[in-house]
Amino acid sequence: MASIDVTDLSISFPLYHGDARSLKQYAKQGLTDRFGHDERGRAAVEALRTVSFSLRPGDRLGLVGRNGAGKTTLLRALAGIYEPVKGRVQVRGRLGTLLDTSLGMNPLLTGRENIRLRCLFHGLSAAAGKEVERDVEEFSDLGPFMDLPINAWSSGMSVRLAFGLATAIMPQILIMDEWIMAGDGWFLRRAGERLGGMVDQSEIMVLSSHSPTILDRWCNRLIWMENGMIRMDGTVTDVLSAYLGVSWEKEKAAMEEKGSTD
């Protein structure tokens, strides 16, 4: 059974030239409470501070907050990219991540070669690997570009390949950042259909997004991050209403009514 347990998680990044910085400038921006010192006495940015929560099968967690609130740092900690300075992160289950289009990709290899390498990493059989390759090729619709090095592709094409590959191999735990919503209209329609099925089949999902509509559609729980800490943890309606400063139910109803009249 998949699970995530985060206990008093704290992550900080040392500022190697911190002594030369003007903290007065940061004070004007309201950022000084994010600064501290690490165990070696160096100035450090406290990206996450004593974050705790647990997830079990059926949980669809959304992360909301302003830029710099700690959402992406938290996702990367869950994915094992960042190690805790204090506290603990325990993740049980097969993990799938949609955090960075270049994550796990070799830009010097072709799209097809990158797919095959990913399949080998997951220990798939030759037959299963061929099925993944066909699935990703059909979804991404990249045509002859599949046989060109991905460093010759546009960023949008890389997103299509990365998304198609990440969603072709079903994880127990799905972790996503908001870059998946950066594609064109064609991609968003296709991605929405594909991701909807994947969310249904995964045991746990964690998604960071600035879009209330996306969070409302795919999540059943939200955490509002602020200054590296959890400000609120609750239902989608309650957290969005507090974060936006308006009733989310009324806002959603107004949006639906406007959509029906357009």
C-alpha positions in Angstrom: 0.0 0.0 0.0 1.4 3.4 -1.0 1.9 6.1 1.6 3.6 9.4 2.3 4.6 10.6 5.8 6.3 14.0 6.2 7.4 14.8 9.8 8.8 18.2 10.8 10.4 18.6 7.4 12.9 21.5 7.2 15.0 22.4 4.1 17.4 25.3 3.8 19.9 26.5 1.2 23.1 28.2 2.3 24.0 31.6 0.9 27.7 31.3 0.3 28.0 35.1 -0.2 25.3 35.9 2.3 27.5 38.2 4.4 27.9 40.5 1.3 24.1 40.8 0.8 22.0 43.7 2.1 19.4 42.3 4.4 17.8 45.8 4.4 16.8 45.2 0.8 15.2 41.8 1.7 13.5 43.5 4.7 11.7 45.8 2.3 10.4 42.8 0.4 9.2 41.1 3.6 11.6 38.2 3.2 13.8 38.5 6.2 11.9 35.8 8.2 13.0 33.2 5.6 16.7 33.8 6.6 18.5 31.8 9.2 21.8 30.0 9.7 22.8 26.4 9.1 24.8 24.2 11.4 28.0 25.7 10.1 26.9 29.2 10.8 26.4 30.2 7.2 23.5 32.5 6.2 20.8 30.3 4.7 17.3 30.6 3.1 14.8 28.5 5.0 12.8 27.0 2.1 10.7 24.7 4.2 10.1 24.9 8.0 8.6 22.1 10.1 6.2 20.8 7.5 4.2 17.7 8.5 1.4 15.8 6.8 0.5 12.2 5.8 -1.1 10.8 2.7 -2.8 7.5 2.1 -4.4 5.7 -0.9 -7.3 7.9 -2.3 -5.6 11.2 -1.3 -5.4 13.8 -4.1 -3.4 16.6 -2.5 -3.0 20.0 -4.1 -0.4 22.6 -3.1 -1.4 26.3 -3.4 0.5 29.4 -2.5 2.4 32.4 -4.0 5.7 32.0 -5.9 8.4 31.2 -3.4 6.1 29.8 -0.8 7.9 26.4 -0.9 5.6 24.3 -3.1 8.2 23.1 -5.6 10.8 22.5 -2.9 8.2 20.3 -1.1 7.5 18.4 -4.3 11.2 17.8 -4.9 11.7 16.6 -1.3 8.9 14.1 -1.9 10.6 13.0 -5.1 13.9 12.5 -3.2 15.7 15.3 -5.0 16.2 17.4 -1.9 17.3 15.8 1.4 15.8 17.1 4.6 18.0 19.3 6.8 15.7 18.3 9.7 12.8 16.0 10.0 11.9 13.1 7.8 10.2 12.1 4.5 9.0 8.5 4.1 7.6 7.5 0.7 6.3 4.0 0.2 5.4 2.9 -3.3 6.4 3.3 -7.0 6.9 7.0 -7.7 6.1 8.9 -10.9 7.1 12.5 -11.2 6.2 15.4 -13.6 8.5 18.1 -12.2 10.9 19.0 -15.0 10.8 18.4 -18.7 14.5 17.6 -18.7 14.5 15.3 -15.6 15.9 11.9 -16.6 16.3 12.9 -20.2 19.6 12.9 -22.2 19.4 15.8 -24.6 22.0 14.2 -26.9 19.8 11.1 -27.5 16.7 10.9 -29.7 13.2 10.9 -28.2 12.9 7.2 -29.0 16.2 6.4 -27.3 15.1 8.3 -24.2 11.9 6.2 -24.1 13.8 3.0 -24.3 16.3 4.0 -21.6 13.4 4.9 -19.3 11.8 1.5 -19.9 15.1 -0.2 -19.0 15.3 1.8 -15.8 11.9 0.6 -14.8 12.8 -3.0 -15.6 10.2 -3.4 -18.3 10.3 -6.4 -20.6 11.0 -5.9 -24.3 7.4 -6.3 -25.2 6.2 -3.9 -22.5 8.8 -1.4 -23.6 7.6 -1.6 -27.2 4.0 -0.9 -25.9 5.2 2.1 -24.0 7.1 3.4 -27.0 4.0 3.1 -29.2 1.8 4.8 -26.6 4.1 7.7 -26.1 4.7 8.2 -29.9 0.9 8.2 -30.5 0.2 10.6 -27.6 3.0 13.1 -28.3 2.4 13.2 -32.1 6.0 14.2 -32.7 6.3 12.3 -36.0 9.9 12.2 -37.4 11.2 14.3 -34.5 11.1 11.2 -32.4 14.3 10.1 -34.2 16.1 13.4 -33.7 18.1 14.4 -30.6 15.8 16.3 -28.2 18.2 19.2 -27.9 17.0 20.1 -31.3 13.3 20.3 -30.2 11.3 23.2 -28.9 10.4 23.4 -25.2 6.8 22.5 -26.1 7.8 19.4 -27.9 10.0 18.3 -24.9 7.0 18.8 -22.6 4.8 16.5 -24.8 7.4 13.8 -24.8 8.1 14.1 -21.0 4.4 14.1 -20.2 3.6 11.2 -22.5 6.5 9.1 -21.1 5.8 9.9 -17.4 2.1 9.0 -17.9 2.7 5.8 -19.9 4.2 3.9 -17.0 1.6 3.9 -14.2 3.0 4.8 -10.7 1.4 4.3 -7.4 2.3 7.8 -6.3 2.1 10.7 -8.9 3.9 14.0 -8.1 3.3 16.9 -10.5 4.3 20.6 -10.8 2.3 23.1 -12.8 4.6 23.1 -15.9 2.3 20.4 -17.3 -0.2 23.2 -18.0 2.2 25.2 -20.1 1.4 23.6 -23.4 -0.9 24.8 -26.2 -4.6 24.1 -26.4 -4.2 20.8 -28.3 -1.8 19.6 -25.6 -3.9 20.7 -22.7 -7.0 18.8 -24.1 -5.0 15.7 -24.7 -3.1 16.0 -21.4 -6.3 16.5 -19.4 -7.9 13.4 -20.8 -4.8 11.3 -20.2 -4.0 12.7 -16.8 -7.6 12.2 -15.6 -7.3 8.5 -16.2 -3.9 8.4 -14.5 -5.1 10.2 -11.5 -8.0 7.8 -11.1 -5.6 4.8 -11.3 -2.8 6.1 -9.1 -3.1 5.5 -5.3 -1.8 9.0 -4.3 -1.4 12.2 -6.2 0.4 15.5 -5.2 -0.1 18.5 -7.5 1.2 22.1 -7.3 -0.8 24.6 -9.3 -1.9 28.2 -9.4 -5.1 27.3 -11.1 -8.1 27.0 -8.8 -10.1 25.2 -11.5 -7.4 22.5 -11.9 -7.1 22.0 -8.2 -10.9 21.8 -7.8 -11.1 19.2 -10.6 -8.3 16.9 -9.5 -7.8 17.3 -5.8 -9.8 16.3 -2.7 -7.5 18.1 -0.2 -5.4 21.3 -0.3 -2.4 22.6 1.6 -1.8 26.4 1.5 1.9 27.0 1.7 3.2 30.4 2.9 6.8 31.4 3.8 7.9 27.7 3.7 5.2 26.6 6.2 1.7 25.2 6.1 -0.8 27.9 6.6 -3.9 25.8 6.1 -4.7 22.2 5.4 -8.2 21.2 4.5 -10.9 20.6 1.9 -10.6 22.2 -1.6 -13.5 24.5 -1.0 -12.3 25.7 2.4 -8.7 26.3 1.5 -9.5 28.0 -1.9 -12.0 30.3 -0.2 -9.5 31.3 2.4 -6.6 31.7 -0.1 -8.6 33.6 -2.7 -10.5 35.7 -0.1 -13.9 34.8 -1.7 -16.3 31.9 -1.5 -15.0 29.3 -4.0 -18.4 27.7 -4.4 -19.8 31.1 -5.5 -16.8 31.8 -7.7 -17.1 28.4 -9.4 -20.8 28.8 -9.9 -20.2 32.2 -11.5 -17.5 30.8 -13.8 -19.8 27.9 -14.9 -22.7 30.3 -15.6 -20.4 32.6 -17.6 -19.1 29.6 -19.5 -22.6 28.4 -20.3 -23.6 31.8 -21.7 -20.4 32.4 -23.8 
